[in-house]
Every structure is written in C-alpha cells, then in structure tokens.
Amino acid sequence: MGAPNIGLAIDPLVSGKVRFLALPPTTPGGPTVYQLSFQAQFTNNEGLAVLIKTLTVSFPAGSGATGKEIAIKTLHDDWVTVTNGLSIEKGQSLAPMDFKNTDNIVLSATPPSQITFSIGVQGYSTPKVYTFPLAEFENSAAGGAYQWPGKAHDLTRGEYWTGIGANHCCGPQLYAHDLGVAYFDLAINDWNPFHVGKSGKKSHWAAR
C-alpha cells in the first residue's frame, strides 16, 4: 500500500510555523545552539486501525541540519512497560507519551526555514509526509519576559524558590518546569524542601 491517510498536529505551532528556541551558551563566549522540543498528535483517517511505528524528522537537503528517526512506543500505566508502535483506531486521535529529552532536535547552526515529518505506519510502503515552515519562537511579552506563577506572600521569611526545567521524561511534560520552595534548616544544617514543621508525607501539586 502507498502512504496512509494519517493526520498530524505538531505543538508548538504558532502562526502556522513550527517553533524552535535559541539557547544561550553554556559557557562564556560559547556557541548558541537551537533546540526543537515538540509533541505530535496523530489522527487515523483510514477505514481501519493502524499501527504507527516511526516519526522521522528531516530538513531540506544542503541545509546542513541533521534530522532524526523517533521510534514510536506506547507507554503503559506502570510507566515502565512499553509496546513498539502506537495503535490508533479508525477516526481516533492520539499523542504518544514516550517522547524523551533524547528526542529533542538540537542544531549547532541556525535552522533552515522548513522542517519535514514523515509518519511510518506498519503495512504501508510509503510514509505520510508533512512539511511545515520553521521559525524561532518569539515571546510576545515586553522584553521577552515570562510571568512568574508565584507571589511574594507565598513564601515565609527565609524561604526561596527552586526549580528545574527541560528535565522531564516524556510527552507534554517536555515543556514543564518543576517549581518548589526550600529554606536553610539549622536543625539539619542543610536546605530543606519541606515546610517548617511538616514531614513531606502529603504532597500538593499545582499544574500550570
């Protein structure tokens, strides 16, 4: 069979363009690199269930940019067992939850103006191909700022915000930042992530 009738939605897609982010040098005077972290959602427009096996990312010939083939897997509820391929029923839309940091596209030179995604489906000899314009992410806020999700009165005296980003395993969490609070606990002579007088046995999460 030829190419399957599979729809593709890519996030982040802003004003019709897939977006990458320019990352500052990790050392003074070092090179700027360009990272594309994305999530894909597939829609099965075939008349029967399909098994999506791969998603290949490529760039125009001669651009010098290196693409990558991502093996699509299905992540089960135990967060450990995976099945090769993503099975999608007729008319269903699904996003694989297995995308990891290693699936990020990192380029050392300014990315080209186009990016291509090829969807490999079991039983089909030709992949379904989509090509999108590619551009750098532009923050619409003045000065490129981001609104901080916390408030000054959220902290008590001696407490400080902590956080990590770009450290998540999969799926939409690739975009997540973990924010926490810590204070220097003189009783243990170390930083303590738990509220004064609390053991940390109960956790309260807030998704943003």
C-alpha positions, 0 to 999 in steps of 0.5 A: 500500500502507498502512504496512509491517510494519517493526520498530524498536529505538531505543538508548538505551532504558532502562526502556522510555523513550527517553533524552535528556541535559541539557547544561550551558551553554556559557557562564556563566549560559547556557541548558541545552539537551537533546540526543537522540543515538540509533541505530535498528535496523530489522527487515523483517517483510514477505514481501519486501525493502524499501527504507527511505528516511526516519526522521522524528522528531516530538513531540506537537503544542503541545509546542513541540519541533521534530522532524526528517526523517533521510534514510536512506543506506547507507554503503559500505566506502570510507566515502565512497560512499553509496546513498539508502535502506537495503535490508533483506531479508525477516526481516533486521535492520539499523542504518544507519551514516550517522547524523551529529552533524547528526542529533542532536535538540537542544531549547532547552526541556525535552522533552515526555514522548513522542517519535514515529518514523515509518519511510518505506519506498519503495512504501508510502503510509503510514509505520510509526509508533512512539511511545515515552515520553521521559525524561532519562537518569539515571546510576545511579552515586553522584553521577552519576559515570562510571568512568574506563577508565584507571589511574594506572600507565598513564601515565609521569611527565609524561604526561596524558590527552586526549580528545574526545567527541560528535565522531564521524561516524556510527552507534554511534560517536555515543556514543564518546569518543576517549581518548589520552595526550600529554606536553610534548616539549622536543625539539619544544617542543610536546605530543606524542601519541606515546610517548617514543621511538616514531614513531606508525607502529603504532597500538593501539586499545582499544574500550570 
